[in-house]
Amino acid sequence: MPVLVSSQRREFEKYGELLREFALKLLSAIGREDLELSILLVDDETIGDLNRQWRNKDKPTDVLSFPQDFPPREFSPLLTPEEELERALLECKNCKLLGDIVISVETAQKQAKALGLSLEEELKRLLLHGFVHLLGFDHETSLQAEEKFRRLEEFLLEKAKES
């Protein structure tokens, strides 16, 4: 199965199918339905532990991404986000493992309320964000990278809607 969704708590399980279907649409949007992806829904304590262990940040966060086959990449000032994605997919055409995304449902609940979104919309937004990270992209390196990252998220969201 290319997309596996697991839940730390029973009450998080109800979001599993929604996220699995959205992940399948994202994989279809990039033409790589063969890639393997796992999604884990957790609480703030668990994601805080992971954030401390892997990022040296002693606090909960909303989403963490653990890439597998796709290498980290820098945004080129000469390419559009769509061209960046095309290049990443071409360079990793033999890759099979996209990676793991961990989402804190508790943080997502708080953010959804603050943003005026449903929890389901926020969970999908976080999954999309983590998905772009798994493709090797980072938004924390510069303002230009942040802008291209956001544009790439918007592009993939539109493509996923078409799927």
C-alpha positions, 0 to 999 in steps of 0.5 A: 500500500503506497499510503499508510496512516496510523493514529496514536490515539483512537480518537484520531483514527477518524481522520485517517481515511480523509488524509489517505485519500488526500495523500493519494491525490497529491501522489497522483498530482505529481504522477508518482502513485508508486511512492510510499508514504506514511502518516502518523497522527499524534498528540502534542507530547509525542510530537514535542518529543520528536521535535526535541530529538530531531530538531533540538526544539523543545516544544510541540510543533504542528508537522514534522517530515522525515524524507527517505529517498528524495534528497534536500534541494535548494531552490534555483532563482532561475526556475519556477516552483513548477519547474523545481518540482519537475526537476526534483521528480526527474532526478529522483525517478527511481525513488520509491520511498517518499517518507514519513509525516507526523502531524499533531492533531492537538496543535492542528485543532488549535491552529484550525480554530485560530485560522477559522478552518475546520480541523479536516482542512487544517490537517490537509494543509499540514499534510500538504506542507509535510509532503512538499518537505518530503520532496526535498524542499525547505522554506526556512533558508530564505525569503525567496525559498519561503515564497517558492515553497508556498507557491509550490504548495498552491500548485500542488493543491490545485493539481490535487483538486484536478485528480 
